Amino acid sequence: MAKKELKEGKIYCAKCNLEMREVLLPKYEYAEGLPLHNVSAYRCHKCGNTFFTEQQAKEMESRTNELKEYAFGFERKVTISGKSLAVTIPHELADHLNIEQGQKVTVFPVAKEGFMVKLQLNFRR
C-alpha cells in the first residue's frame, strides 16, 4: 500500500492518519459545568476523534474564564426558621445582586429541580 502524502499545514487524525475537517461543535465543556456553544475544532470524519489547535484551546480557556466571572453558584443547607424552611444567601451573592436585609423577593417553582428567586426592585427601607 502506498504511503499517503501529508499536506503541510493540515491536521491529521492520530488514529486514522486522515486529514481532519474543521467543524463547529454546538456544545462543548472545556471546564466541568461551564458549557461553551459553537466551539471550533477539528474532527476526523472516519473515527470521530476531536482535536483542538493551541489557538482553539486558548479561545476556549478565555471564553470559560469569562463565564466564570459571571456565573457562580453556592451550595447551602436548608434550615428551619419558625415553621418555615429557609435557605441563606451568601454575602458574595447578596453583594453582587445588591440584596439588603428586609428586601422582598418572589419565589417561583422551576419544574421539579428547584426554584427561582426574583428580586422586587422597588425596595425602600
C-alpha positions as CSV (number, residue, x, y, z in Angstrom):
1,M,0.0,0.0,0.0
2,A,1.4,3.4,-1.0
3,K,2.2,5.8,1.8
4,K,-0.2,8.8,1.8
5,E,1.4,12.2,1.2
6,L,0.8,14.6,4.1
7,K,-0.1,18.2,3.2
8,E,1.8,20.9,5.1
9,G,-0.4,23.0,7.4
10,K,-3.1,20.4,7.6
11,I,-4.2,18.5,10.7
12,Y,-4.3,14.7,10.6
13,C,-6.0,12.2,12.9
14,A,-3.5,10.4,15.1
15,K,-5.6,7.2,15.0
16,C,-6.6,7.1,11.3
17,N,-3.9,9.3,9.7
18,L,-6.7,11.0,7.7
19,E,-7.0,14.8,7.2
20,M,-9.3,16.2,9.8
21,R,-12.1,18.7,9.0
22,E,-12.7,21.9,10.8
23,V,-16.2,21.8,12.5
24,L,-18.3,23.8,14.8
25,L,-19.3,21.9,17.9
26,P,-22.8,23.0,19.1
27,K,-21.8,22.4,22.7
28,Y,-18.5,21.5,24.5
29,E,-17.5,21.6,28.2
30,Y,-13.9,22.9,28.4
31,A,-14.4,23.1,32.1
32,E,-16.9,20.9,34.0
33,G,-20.2,22.6,34.5
34,L,-19.4,25.5,32.1
35,P,-20.7,24.5,28.6
36,L,-19.5,26.6,25.7
37,H,-21.6,26.9,22.5
38,N,-20.3,27.0,18.9
39,V,-16.8,25.8,19.6
40,S,-14.4,25.5,16.7
41,A,-12.5,22.2,16.5
42,Y,-11.1,19.6,14.1
43,R,-12.9,16.2,13.7
44,C,-11.9,13.0,11.9
45,H,-14.8,12.0,9.6
46,K,-13.9,8.3,10.0
47,C,-13.4,7.7,13.7
48,G,-14.9,10.9,15.2
49,N,-11.8,11.9,17.1
50,T,-11.8,15.6,18.0
51,F,-8.7,17.8,18.1
52,F,-8.2,21.4,19.2
53,T,-5.3,23.6,18.0
54,E,-3.4,25.7,20.5
55,Q,-5.3,28.8,19.4
56,Q,-8.7,27.0,19.7
57,A,-7.8,25.8,23.2
58,K,-6.8,29.4,24.2
59,E,-10.1,30.7,22.9
60,M,-12.0,28.1,24.9
61,E,-10.0,29.0,28.0
62,S,-10.7,32.7,27.5
63,R,-14.4,32.1,27.0
64,T,-14.6,29.8,30.1
65,N,-12.8,32.4,32.2
66,E,-15.3,35.0,31.1
67,L,-18.2,32.7,32.1
68,K,-16.6,32.0,35.5
69,E,-16.7,35.8,36.2
70,Y,-20.4,36.0,35.6
71,A,-21.6,32.5,36.6
72,F,-21.2,31.3,40.2
73,G,-23.3,29.2,42.5
74,F,-23.3,28.2,46.1
75,E,-24.2,25.1,48.0
76,R,-26.4,25.7,51.1
77,K,-28.2,23.5,53.6
78,V,-31.9,24.0,54.2
79,T,-32.6,25.3,57.7
80,I,-35.7,26.0,59.8
81,S,-36.9,29.4,60.7
82,G,-40.1,29.3,62.8
83,K,-42.5,26.9,60.9
84,S,-40.8,27.6,57.5
85,L,-37.8,26.1,55.7
86,A,-35.1,28.7,54.9
87,V,-32.1,28.9,52.6
88,T,-29.5,31.5,53.4
89,I,-28.0,33.8,50.7
90,P,-24.2,34.1,50.8
91,H,-22.9,37.6,51.3
92,E,-20.9,37.4,47.9
93,L,-24.2,36.8,46.1
94,A,-26.1,39.4,48.1
95,D,-23.3,42.0,47.3
96,H,-23.4,41.0,43.6
97,L,-27.1,41.5,43.4
98,N,-27.4,44.4,45.8
99,I,-29.7,42.5,48.1
100,E,-30.4,44.1,51.5
101,Q,-31.9,42.8,54.7
102,G,-35.7,43.3,54.6
103,Q,-35.9,43.4,50.8
104,K,-38.8,41.4,49.4
105,V,-38.4,38.6,46.9
106,T,-40.8,36.4,45.0
107,V,-40.1,32.6,44.9
108,F,-41.2,30.6,41.8
109,P,-41.0,26.8,41.4
110,V,-39.0,25.7,38.4
111,A,-40.2,22.2,37.4
112,K,-39.2,19.6,40.0
113,E,-35.5,20.7,40.1
114,G,-35.8,23.7,42.3
115,F,-36.9,27.3,42.4
116,M,-36.1,30.8,41.2
117,V,-35.9,33.9,43.4
118,K,-36.8,37.2,41.8
119,L,-35.9,40.4,43.5
120,Q,-38.6,43.1,43.9
121,L,-36.8,46.2,42.6
122,N,-38.9,48.8,44.3
123,F,-37.2,48.2,47.7
124,R,-37.1,51.1,50.1
125,R,-36.1,51.0,53.8
